[in-house]
Amino acid sequence: MIKGLYSAFTAMEAAWRYQDVLANNIANADTAGFKREFAVQQPFEDVLLSQRAPVPAPITSRIQQVVGQIGTGTFIAEFATDFGQGMLRTTGNELDFAIQEGFFQVETPDGTVYSTRDGRFGRDANGDLVTSQGYFVLDESGQHINLPSNMVSVSVDGGILDQGVEIARLGILDFTPNQLVRAGEAHFQTTGQGQPPIGGPGLRQGLLEGSNSILVEEMTSLLAVQRTYQANQRVLSVLDGTLDQAAGQLGAL
């Protein structure tokens, strides 16, 4: 019975943590470049149940007989990020960029460099290319990109062109998933050296990559997790009541 309490509690704890992640996925279903998270669950080790005869019984009958195994619940080993590409949507804005491979490199005012797939860019007061949060977009040399006041175009490999002449090239690098640490809604800090995408970034102007969080799927998962929590809550309540009855009967002896 104690094992049952433990199993129900661990299942509730896992569901509670997963609810927070799913709620964040739902909240960012419309955030450009957002990458959803999902839980990687693992079971605790099963417990071996065996039956033993009373001590006065013959030695041969006192040998443990295996009854079976009982599970002791699950736990969330980690929350992983799904780096699958989100749907592309056309905006027609000159400085909205979408890429098929890699990440844009952006620099914050305090010098921290982030990777992102959020291509909502614009010009600041000095003509530098910046993100919607005001972060500087970096070129392939890690420098700020200053744009002319007139309209620019981009090439599929990340070049920025002014009247057909390349004036800069976006710093687009690719990383393995374990080199990226979430640092906001659509930004990641890098823990390793990135490389240019093997097949090229596939940059497209006037489009944005949306979130890869699909609202219907996330809502369905959230409902399933909530039902799991409620079911284990009822199990916990029943087992707690059974223990109370057992304690009361023992006290009456």
QUIVEN-V289449 format. One line per field, one symbol per residue. psi: psi as a letter, one per 20 degrees, with the letter a starting at -180 (. if undefined). A space follows every 50 residues. Layout:
psi=???
//
This chain:
psi=hhhgggggghhggghghhggghhhgghkhjppjppqqqpoqqqrpqpppq ppqqgiqqhhiippppgaqpqkarqohroqpojqprqpqphiphkpqqqh qaqqpqprhjippqqqjoknrapahjjqprriijqppqaijjqqopqrhr prrqrhjjqppolippirppnoqqqqhiippplagkqqqpjrprqqpgjq hlqpqjqqpaqjooggghgghgggghhgghghgggggghghghggghhhh hi.
//
